[in-house]
Amino acid sequence: MLPDLGKYALPVLAAYAAMIVLIFGLVIVSLKSAKSSKETLAKLEEKRNQND
Amino acid sequence: MSIWEFANPVRFMRLSGRVLPWLTGLMILTLVPALYWGFFLTPDDARQGATVKIIFVHVPAAFLAINIYFIMFVTSLIWLIRRHHVSALAAKAAAPIGAVMTLIALITGAVWGQPMWGTWWVWDPRLTSFLIMFIFYIGYIALWAAIDEADKAADLTSILCMIGSVFAIVSRYAVNFWSQGLHQGTSAPLIRPGEETQVSAVFWQPLMLSIIGFLLLFLVLLLLRTRTEIRNRRITALRAREA
């Protein structure tokens, strides 16, 4: 249940929405690139070990 | 144990791998209650009404925006003097987090300013220096992306970071340097013994918790992103050996 924000509901909700969207986006991008680099490095290390 | 031992990428990966899950848990346990407290449990302000709830988002983001740039300044300086790669990569990892925090501060400031000041934007010293700092963040990220050779990119971005740090300092102290402008003085100064806060305790306590939560979020993202940058560097080295 949202608190009663009166006539300021729009700016308050907009501020929180902007914060959530931007932080969520940053977290998703960071996690995706972390996963991708971890997998790529694992493959390369495995290939290198096989060649050695 | 010397702090410089963590400049070794292997040691950094080992330690950060152990710390990251605990830090993530602590961040969630701090940030979620802080934002819930600020949004749901605080009363309206006598003058600002419900818009005062924006403080729990705006001030922590602005606090981080300035301090992340300062951290980048220090890590860039360490790179230029001691040539520790982890240091340069930590600065690179911190920049997008700083840019997002600056953008949050600018957006939430605009939507707060409109009902309180009657305008979304003014060329006020603090607002303007924040906008310039945001442009420096973007320029810093773009410069890293534009240069293929990692050490050269680290050198040039470090120099850009040094120049931009002037605006980070101006952003922090703009409200003290200039008396003109719409932006109020700092909302969250360091408390010294015998001094009272400028904000009522009913807002001050959730605000402090929110700042701690945002700080922990930054540390989690910084460690995660620095680990990614170290792995990417290793990937580049392995591919170069293969070629």
Boltz contact constraints between the chains, C-beta under 6 A:
constraints:
  - contact:
      token1: [A, 3]
      token2: [B, 40]
      max_distance: 6.0
  - contact:
      token1: [A, 5]
      token2: [B, 50]
      max_distance: 6.0
  - contact:
      token1: [A, 6]
      token2: [B, 50]
      max_distance: 6.0
  - contact:
      token1: [A, 8]
      token2: [B, 49]
      max_distance: 6.0
  - contact:
      token1: [A, 8]
      token2: [B, 50]
      max_distance: 6.0
  - contact:
      token1: [A, 8]
      token2: [B, 51]
      max_distance: 6.0
  - contact:
      token1: [A, 8]
      token2: [B, 115]
      max_distance: 6.0
  - contact:
      token1: [A, 11]
      token2: [B, 51]
      max_distance: 6.0
  - contact:
      token1: [A, 11]
      token2: [B, 111]
      max_distance: 6.0
  - contact:
      token1: [A, 11]
      token2: [B, 115]
      max_distance: 6.0
  - contact:
      token1: [A, 12]
      token2: [B, 50]
      max_distance: 6.0
  - contact:
      token1: [A, 12]
      token2: [B, 53]
      max_distance: 6.0
  - contact:
      token1: [A, 14]
      token2: [B, 111]
      max_distance: 6.0
  - contact:
      token1: [A, 15]
      token2: [B, 54]
      max_distance: 6.0
  - contact:
      token1: [A, 15]
      token2: [B, 57]
      max_distance: 6.0
  - contact:
      token1: [A, 15]
      token2: [B, 108]
      max_distance: 6.0
  - contact:
      token1: [A, 15]
      token2: [B, 111]
      max_distance: 6.0
  - contact:
      token1: [A, 18]
      token2: [B, 107]
      max_distance: 6.0
  - contact:
      token1: [A, 19]
      token2: [B, 57]
      max_distance: 6.0
  - contact:
      token1: [A, 19]
      token2: [B, 104]
      max_distance: 6.0
  - contact:
      token1: [A, 22]
      token2: [B, 100]
      max_distance: 6.0
  - contact:
      token1: [A, 22]
      token2: [B, 104]
      max_distance: 6.0
  - contact:
      token1: [A, 26]
      token2: [B, 100]
      max_distance: 6.0
  - contact:
      token1: [A, 30]
      token2: [B, 221]
      max_distance: 6.0
  - contact:
      token1: [A, 30]
      token2: [B, 224]
      max_distance: 6.0
  - contact:
      token1: [A, 30]
      token2: [B, 225]
      max_distance: 6.0
  - contact:
      token1: [A, 33]
      token2: [B, 228]
      max_distance: 6.0
  - contact:
      token1: [A, 34]
      token2: [B, 224]
      max_distance: 6.0
  - contact:
      token1: [A, 34]
      token2: [B, 228]
      max_distance: 6.0
  - contact:
      token1: [A, 37]
      token2: [B, 228]
      max_distance: 6.0
  - contact:
      token1: [A, 37]
      token2: [B, 231]
      max_distance: 6.0
  - contact:
      token1: [A, 37]
      token2: [B, 232]
      max_distance: 6.0
  - contact:
      token1: [A, 40]
      token2: [B, 235]
      max_distance: 6.0
  - contact:
      token1: [A, 41]
      token2: [B, 231]
      max_distance: 6.0
  - contact:
      token1: [A, 41]
      token2: [B, 234]
      max_distance: 6.0
  - contact:
      token1: [A, 41]
      token2: [B, 235]
      max_distance: 6.0
  - contact:
      token1: [A, 44]
      token2: [B, 238]
      max_distance: 6.0
